[in-house]
Amino acid sequence: MHIHPYRLPETNLRFTHTWGLGGMAATLIVLQFFTGILLRFHYEASPQSAFDSILRIQEGLIFGKFVRNIHHWSGMFLIVISFLHLIRVFLSGAFIKPRHWNWVIGIALLLSVVFINFTGYLLPWDQLSYWAITVSTNMLDYVPLIGQWFKELIRGGTEVGASTLLNFYTFHTGIFPVLLIILMMIHFWKVRKAGGVILPRNGSSSDVIRIETNPHLIKREAVVAMALLAFVFLFSTLFDAPLQEKANPAFSPNPAKAPWYFQGIQELILHFHPFFAVVLIPSILLAGAAAIPFLKYSSSNGKVDFTMSSYNKIILWSALTAFVLTPVLILLDEYVLHLEELVTSVPQFISVGLLPFLFLAGITWVFLIFIKTKFSKKKIDIVLAIFVLFTVAYLILMFFGTFLRGEGMHLTF
C-alpha cells in the first residue's frame, strides 16, 4: 500500500494515460522470479549437463515445459514492456525535476532487464544460445584498450565454455536480480516521493479531483495484472520456447546472430566500422538518453511544455522519416555504395567509419532544420524529434537484422 500515494488524481486512473506498463513490468518480474526459482531446482550449470537438464525439465516433469515457456516468454515480454514504459514516460514528459533522476534509474532498470535476459540466453546450451552469445561477446573486441580483456573476463577464458556458462548462470540468478530489486525499490520510492504518476499533459493541477487509491487504483492494477498473466499463460501454452540441438563449438550456423535486442547493433556493424557501430554510436545515444532530463526546458505546473499544436505532427514526421530513410540507406549501402572500395586511399576507420558517421550526422542536422522551420524551435520539441527518429531507426535496424538477414548476413526477402 505504500507504493502509491493514499489519494491520487482521478484523471490518472484513465488506462490510456499509463497503459498500465509499469505495473505490467513489475508483474512480469515477479513471474520471472517465481518460475526461475522452480527451474533452478532442476537446472545444472555445466556444458555436460545443461542441455540434458533442460530436456528433463521439458519432458520429464509435469508442467516442466509450461514453466520454462512462461519463464522464456515473460522475459521477452518484459524487455518490450519496459521499453514501452520508457517511451511512455518520455512522451508524457515525466522526466523533469523532481523526476529527473528516476529517468536515469529507469534507463538502468531497462539495461538490467536486457542483461538478465542476455545472461539467461546462454543457459539452455543449444546451438542458438551458444552462437548468439559467441557473436555478442565477440563485439567487445572492438572496444579500445579494454575490449579484449573484458571479453575474456566475462567468458572466463578466450572461448565460450564451462567458465562462461557458470559466470552467466551466476549473473542471471544472483547478481543482476539483486541489482534489479534494488533499482526497483528506489524507482518506486522516487515515484511515490514525486506524488505518483504525473498528470496528463492536458490536465490542470488547480482543479484536480482526488480519490482514494484503494480500491480505485488497486482494483484496476489487479485486473491488468490478471489479464497479463492470462495472456502469458495462453501464449506459453500455444508457443514453446526455442530449443535447438546441443551446442557444438565446432559447427557454426550460418548466419550466427546475436539475441534479437542486439540485432540493431549487429546490423550497424555491416554498414559502419565496428568502433562506430559497437562503441561510438551506442554510447552517444545512451548518453543522450540519460542527459534528456538535465537539459533546460520551459515548463508549467511541473510539466514539460511541449508545443501541443505540433506535438503529434513532430512524432509522425520523425517516425516517418526514420521509417523511410533507414531502409533506403541500408539498401544503398548493400547494393550501390561500397565506400571501402570507392575510397581505397584512406584507412577503413575513415572510409566506412568517419565518413558515413558524418553523413548520418548531416542528415540528422537537415532533418532538425526542417523540424525547426516547419513546426517548432523549442528545445523540448527538438529533443522529441531526435528521440523518436533514432528510436524508430533502431527498431528498423533490429527488424532487418532479425528477419531479413540470411546466409552470410546477406539481405533476403
C-alpha positions as CSV (number, residue, x, y, z in Angstrom):
1,M,0.0,0.0,0.0
2,H,3.0,2.3,0.4
3,I,3.9,2.1,-3.3
4,H,1.2,4.7,-4.1
5,P,0.0,7.9,-2.5
6,Y,-3.0,7.5,-0.3
7,R,-5.1,9.6,-2.7
8,L,-4.5,10.3,-6.3
9,P,-5.9,12.5,-9.1
10,E,-8.9,10.9,-10.7
11,T,-7.6,11.7,-14.2
12,N,-4.6,9.4,-13.6
13,L,-6.9,6.4,-13.5
14,R,-7.5,6.6,-17.2
15,F,-5.9,3.4,-18.6
16,T,-4.6,5.2,-21.8
17,H,-2.7,7.6,-19.6
18,T,-0.1,5.0,-18.5
19,W,-1.4,1.8,-20.3
20,G,-0.5,0.0,-17.0
21,L,3.0,-0.5,-18.3
22,G,4.9,0.0,-15.1
23,G,2.6,-2.4,-13.2
24,M,2.9,-4.9,-16.1
25,A,6.7,-4.8,-15.9
26,A,6.6,-5.4,-12.1
27,T,4.1,-8.3,-12.6
28,L,6.4,-10.0,-15.1
29,I,9.4,-9.5,-12.9
30,V,7.6,-11.3,-10.1
31,L,6.6,-14.1,-12.5
32,Q,10.3,-14.3,-13.7
33,F,11.5,-14.8,-10.1
34,F,8.9,-17.4,-9.3
35,T,9.4,-19.5,-12.5
36,G,13.2,-19.0,-12.2
37,I,13.3,-20.5,-8.7
38,L,11.3,-23.5,-10.0
39,L,13.8,-24.1,-12.8
40,R,16.8,-23.7,-10.5
41,F,15.7,-26.9,-8.7
42,H,16.5,-29.0,-11.8
43,Y,18.9,-27.0,-14.0
44,E,22.6,-27.9,-13.9
45,A,25.1,-25.2,-15.0
46,S,27.8,-27.2,-16.8
47,P,28.3,-27.9,-20.6
48,Q,27.9,-31.6,-20.0
49,S,24.6,-31.4,-18.2
50,A,22.9,-28.1,-19.1
51,F,21.2,-29.2,-22.3
52,D,20.2,-32.5,-20.8
53,S,18.7,-30.8,-17.7
54,I,16.6,-28.6,-20.0
55,L,15.3,-31.7,-21.8
56,R,14.5,-33.4,-18.4
57,I,12.6,-30.2,-17.4
58,Q,10.6,-30.2,-20.6
59,E,10.0,-33.9,-21.0
60,G,10.3,-35.5,-17.5
61,L,8.5,-33.0,-15.2
62,I,4.8,-32.3,-15.0
63,F,4.2,-28.8,-16.4
64,G,8.0,-28.5,-16.8
65,K,7.8,-27.3,-20.4
66,F,5.0,-25.0,-19.4
67,V,7.0,-23.4,-16.7
68,R,10.1,-23.0,-19.0
69,N,7.8,-21.5,-21.7
70,I,6.4,-19.0,-19.2
71,H,9.9,-18.0,-18.0
72,H,11.2,-17.6,-21.5
73,W,8.3,-15.6,-23.0
74,S,7.7,-13.4,-19.9
75,G,11.4,-12.5,-20.2
76,M,10.9,-11.4,-23.8
77,F,7.7,-9.5,-23.0
78,L,9.5,-7.8,-20.1
79,I,12.0,-6.2,-22.4
80,V,9.3,-5.0,-24.7
81,I,7.0,-3.7,-21.9
82,S,10.0,-2.0,-20.1
83,F,10.9,-0.3,-23.3
84,L,7.4,0.8,-24.0
85,H,7.2,2.1,-20.4
86,L,10.3,4.2,-21.0
87,I,8.7,5.6,-24.2
88,R,5.5,6.4,-22.4
89,V,7.4,8.3,-19.6
90,F,9.2,10.3,-22.2
91,L,6.2,11.2,-24.3
92,S,4.2,12.2,-21.2
93,G,7.1,14.5,-20.1
94,A,7.5,12.6,-16.8
95,F,11.3,13.1,-16.7
96,I,11.8,16.7,-15.4
97,K,12.6,17.7,-11.8
98,P,11.7,16.1,-9.3
99,R,11.6,13.0,-11.5
100,H,14.9,13.6,-13.4
101,W,17.0,11.0,-11.5
102,N,14.2,8.5,-11.8
103,W,14.5,8.7,-15.6
104,V,18.2,7.7,-15.2
105,I,17.2,4.9,-12.9
106,G,14.6,3.8,-15.4
107,I,17.3,3.5,-18.1
108,A,19.4,1.5,-15.7
109,L,16.4,-0.8,-15.0
110,L,15.9,-1.4,-18.7
111,L,19.6,-2.2,-19.2
112,S,19.3,-4.6,-16.2
113,V,16.4,-6.3,-17.7
114,V,18.2,-6.7,-21.0
115,F,21.3,-8.1,-19.4
116,I,19.3,-10.5,-17.2
117,N,17.8,-11.8,-20.5
118,F,21.2,-11.8,-22.1
119,T,22.9,-13.9,-19.4
120,G,19.9,-16.3,-19.3
121,Y,20.1,-16.7,-23.1
122,L,23.2,-19.0,-22.8
123,L,21.8,-21.3,-20.2
124,P,20.0,-23.8,-22.5
125,W,23.4,-24.5,-24.1
126,D,22.0,-25.2,-27.5
127,Q,23.3,-24.1,-30.9
128,L,21.1,-21.0,-30.9
129,S,22.2,-19.7,-27.5
130,Y,25.9,-20.8,-27.8
131,W,26.5,-18.9,-31.0
132,A,24.3,-15.9,-30.1
133,I,26.5,-15.4,-27.0
134,T,29.7,-16.0,-29.0
135,V,28.7,-13.4,-31.6
136,S,27.6,-10.9,-28.9
137,T,30.7,-11.2,-26.8
138,N,32.9,-11.0,-29.9
139,M,31.6,-7.5,-30.4
140,L,33.7,-6.5,-27.3
141,D,36.8,-6.9,-29.4
142,Y,36.0,-3.6,-31.0
143,V,36.1,-1.7,-27.7
144,P,39.5,0.1,-27.5
145,L,42.0,-0.8,-24.8
146,I,39.7,-2.9,-22.5
147,G,37.6,-4.8,-25.0
148,Q,39.7,-8.0,-25.3
149,W,40.3,-8.1,-21.5
150,F,36.6,-7.6,-20.7
151,K,35.5,-10.2,-23.1
152,E,37.9,-12.8,-21.5
153,L,36.7,-11.7,-18.1
154,I,33.0,-12.3,-18.7
155,R,33.8,-15.5,-20.7
156,G,36.2,-16.8,-18.1
157,G,38.6,-17.5,-20.9
158,T,39.3,-17.0,-24.6
159,E,36.3,-19.1,-25.7
160,V,32.7,-19.6,-24.6
161,G,32.9,-22.7,-22.4
162,A,32.3,-24.1,-18.9
163,S,33.5,-20.9,-17.2
164,T,31.3,-18.7,-19.4
165,L,28.2,-20.8,-18.5
166,L,29.0,-20.6,-14.8
167,N,29.6,-16.9,-15.0
168,F,26.4,-16.3,-16.9
169,Y,24.4,-18.5,-14.5
170,T,25.8,-16.5,-11.5
171,F,24.9,-13.2,-13.1
172,H,21.5,-14.4,-14.2
173,T,20.4,-15.9,-10.9
174,G,22.3,-13.9,-8.4
175,I,23.9,-10.6,-9.3
176,F,21.5,-9.0,-11.8
177,P,18.3,-10.0,-9.9
178,V,19.7,-8.3,-6.7
179,L,20.6,-5.2,-8.7
180,L,17.1,-5.2,-10.3
181,I,15.4,-5.4,-6.9
182,I,17.4,-2.6,-5.5
183,L,16.8,-0.4,-8.6
184,M,13.1,-1.2,-8.5
185,M,12.8,-0.3,-4.8
186,I,14.5,3.1,-5.5
187,H,12.4,3.6,-8.6
188,F,9.0,3.0,-6.9
189,W,10.1,5.1,-3.9
190,K,11.0,8.1,-6.1
191,V,7.7,7.8,-8.0
192,R,6.0,7.8,-4.6
193,K,8.0,10.8,-3.4
194,A,7.1,12.7,-6.6
195,G,3.4,12.3,-5.8
196,G,2.7,9.3,-8.0
197,V,2.2,9.3,-11.8
198,I,2.4,12.7,-13.5
199,L,-0.8,14.4,-14.5
200,P,-1.9,14.1,-18.2
201,R,-0.4,16.7,-20.4
202,N,-3.7,18.5,-20.8
203,G,-4.6,18.2,-17.1
204,S,-4.5,21.1,-14.7
205,S,-3.3,20.9,-11.2
206,S,-5.7,23.6,-10.0
207,D,-8.9,21.6,-10.3
208,V,-7.8,18.1,-9.5
209,I,-10.3,15.8,-8.0
210,R,-8.5,13.3,-5.8
211,I,-9.9,9.9,-4.9
212,E,-8.6,7.1,-2.6
213,T,-6.0,4.7,-4.1
214,N,-7.7,1.8,-2.5
215,P,-9.9,0.5,-4.0
216,H,-10.0,2.6,-7.2
217,L,-6.4,2.1,-8.4
218,I,-5.6,-1.2,-6.6
219,K,-8.5,-3.0,-8.3
220,R,-7.5,-1.7,-11.7
221,E,-4.0,-2.8,-11.3
222,A,-5.1,-6.3,-10.1
223,V,-7.3,-6.6,-13.2
224,V,-4.5,-5.6,-15.6
225,A,-2.1,-8.0,-13.8
226,M,-4.5,-10.9,-14.1
227,A,-5.2,-10.1,-17.8
228,L,-1.4,-10.1,-18.4
229,L,-0.9,-13.4,-16.6
230,A,-3.7,-14.9,-18.6
231,F,-2.1,-13.7,-21.8
232,V,1.3,-15.0,-20.9
233,F,-0.1,-18.4,-19.8
234,L,-2.1,-18.8,-23.0
235,F,0.9,-17.7,-25.2
236,S,3.1,-20.2,-23.3
237,T,0.6,-22.9,-23.9
238,L,0.5,-22.3,-27.7
239,F,4.2,-21.5,-28.3
240,D,7.2,-23.4,-27.0
241,A,10.4,-21.7,-26.0
242,P,13.0,-22.3,-28.7
243,L,15.5,-25.2,-28.2
244,Q,17.8,-26.4,-30.9
245,E,20.3,-29.2,-30.9
246,K,23.0,-29.3,-28.2
247,A,25.7,-26.7,-28.6
248,N,28.6,-27.7,-30.9
249,P,31.5,-25.3,-30.7
250,A,33.0,-26.9,-33.9
251,F,30.0,-26.1,-36.1
252,S,28.8,-22.5,-36.5
253,P,25.4,-22.0,-38.0
254,N,25.1,-19.6,-41.0
255,P,24.1,-17.0,-40.1
256,A,25.1,-16.7,-36.5
257,K,23.2,-13.9,-34.9
258,A,23.1,-12.1,-31.6
259,P,19.9,-12.1,-29.5
260,W,17.2,-10.0,-31.2
261,Y,17.6,-7.0,-28.9
262,F,21.2,-6.6,-30.1
263,Q,20.4,-7.2,-33.7
264,G,20.4,-3.5,-34.3
265,I,24.0,-3.2,-33.3
266,Q,24.9,-6.3,-35.4
267,E,23.2,-4.7,-38.3
268,L,25.1,-1.5,-37.8
269,I,28.4,-3.4,-38.0
270,L,27.5,-4.3,-41.6
271,H,27.4,-0.6,-42.5
272,F,29.9,1.1,-40.2
273,H,33.4,0.5,-39.0
274,P,33.0,-1.7,-35.9
275,F,34.2,1.0,-33.5
276,F,31.5,3.3,-34.6
277,A,28.8,0.6,-34.7
278,V,29.6,-1.0,-31.3
279,V,31.1,1.8,-29.3
280,L,30.6,5.3,-30.5
281,I,27.0,5.4,-31.8
282,P,25.5,3.3,-28.9
283,S,27.5,5.4,-26.4
284,I,26.3,8.7,-27.9
285,L,22.6,7.5,-28.0
286,L,22.8,6.1,-24.4
287,A,24.5,9.2,-23.0
288,G,22.0,11.4,-24.9
289,A,19.0,9.5,-23.5
290,A,20.4,9.8,-19.9
291,A,21.0,13.6,-20.4
292,I,17.4,14.3,-21.5
293,P,16.1,15.4,-18.1
294,F,19.1,17.7,-17.4
295,L,18.6,20.0,-20.3
296,K,16.8,23.2,-19.5
297,Y,13.2,23.3,-20.8
298,S,10.4,25.7,-20.4
299,S,7.8,24.2,-18.1
300,S,4.5,24.9,-16.5
301,N,2.8,23.3,-13.5
302,G,5.8,20.9,-13.2
303,K,5.3,19.5,-16.7
304,V,7.4,19.8,-19.8
305,D,6.0,22.4,-22.1
306,F,5.6,20.5,-25.3
307,T,4.2,22.6,-28.2
308,M,0.8,20.8,-28.2
309,S,-0.3,22.1,-31.6
310,S,2.6,20.3,-33.3
311,Y,3.3,17.5,-30.8
312,N,1.7,14.7,-32.8
313,K,3.0,16.1,-36.1
314,I,6.6,16.1,-34.9
315,I,6.2,12.5,-33.7
316,L,4.6,11.5,-37.0
317,W,7.2,13.2,-39.2
318,S,10.1,11.8,-37.1
319,A,8.8,8.3,-37.2
320,L,8.0,8.5,-40.9
321,T,11.5,9.9,-41.7
322,A,13.2,7.1,-39.9
323,F,10.8,4.5,-41.4
324,V,11.6,5.6,-44.9
325,L,15.2,6.8,-44.7
326,T,16.7,3.8,-42.7
327,P,15.7,1.1,-45.2
328,V,16.8,3.3,-48.1
329,L,20.3,3.8,-46.5
330,I,20.5,0.1,-45.8
331,L,19.7,-0.8,-49.4
332,L,22.0,1.8,-50.8
333,D,24.9,0.6,-48.7
334,E,24.1,-3.1,-49.5
335,Y,23.7,-2.8,-53.3
336,V,25.1,0.6,-54.5
337,L,27.6,2.2,-52.2
338,H,30.7,0.3,-51.3
339,L,32.8,3.0,-49.6
340,E,35.7,0.7,-48.7
341,E,36.1,0.1,-52.5
342,L,35.4,3.6,-53.6
343,V,37.8,5.3,-51.1
344,T,40.8,2.9,-51.1
345,S,43.4,5.6,-50.3
346,V,42.3,6.1,-46.7
347,P,42.0,3.7,-43.7
348,Q,38.7,1.9,-43.2
349,F,38.3,3.8,-40.0
350,I,37.7,6.9,-42.2
351,S,36.1,5.3,-45.3
352,V,33.5,3.2,-43.6
353,G,33.6,4.8,-40.2
354,L,34.0,8.6,-40.0
355,L,32.6,9.4,-43.5
356,P,29.3,7.6,-43.1
357,F,29.0,8.8,-39.5
358,L,29.4,12.4,-40.6
359,F,26.9,11.8,-43.4
360,L,24.4,10.4,-40.8
361,A,25.0,13.5,-38.6
362,G,24.4,15.7,-41.6
363,I,21.1,14.1,-42.4
364,T,20.1,14.4,-38.8
365,W,21.0,18.1,-38.9
366,V,19.0,18.7,-42.1
367,F,16.0,16.9,-40.5
368,L,16.2,19.1,-37.4
369,I,16.3,22.3,-39.6
370,F,13.2,21.0,-41.2
371,I,11.5,20.5,-37.8
372,K,12.6,23.9,-36.6
373,T,11.3,25.6,-39.8
374,K,8.0,23.8,-40.1
375,F,7.0,23.1,-36.5
376,S,8.9,24.5,-33.6
377,K,12.3,25.8,-32.4
378,K,11.7,24.9,-28.8
379,K,14.4,22.7,-27.2
380,I,11.9,20.1,-25.9
381,D,10.4,19.7,-29.4
382,I,13.8,19.2,-31.0
383,V,14.6,16.6,-28.3
384,L,11.2,14.9,-29.1
385,A,12.1,14.7,-32.8
386,I,15.6,13.3,-32.1
387,F,14.3,10.7,-29.6
388,V,11.5,9.4,-31.9
389,L,13.8,9.5,-35.0
390,F,16.6,7.3,-33.5
391,T,14.2,5.0,-31.6
392,V,12.3,4.1,-34.8
393,A,15.6,3.8,-36.7
394,Y,17.0,1.3,-34.2
395,L,13.8,-0.7,-34.3
396,I,14.1,-0.9,-38.1
397,L,17.7,-1.9,-37.9
398,M,16.7,-4.6,-35.4
399,F,13.9,-5.8,-37.8
400,F,16.4,-6.0,-40.8
401,G,18.9,-7.9,-38.7
402,T,16.4,-10.3,-37.2
403,F,14.2,-11.1,-40.2
404,L,15.9,-10.1,-43.4
405,R,19.5,-11.4,-43.0
406,G,20.2,-14.8,-44.4
407,E,23.3,-16.8,-45.1
408,G,26.5,-14.8,-44.9
409,M,24.3,-12.0,-43.4
410,H,23.1,-11.0,-46.9
411,L,19.7,-9.4,-47.3
412,T,17.0,-11.9,-48.2
413,F,13.4,-11.0,-48.8
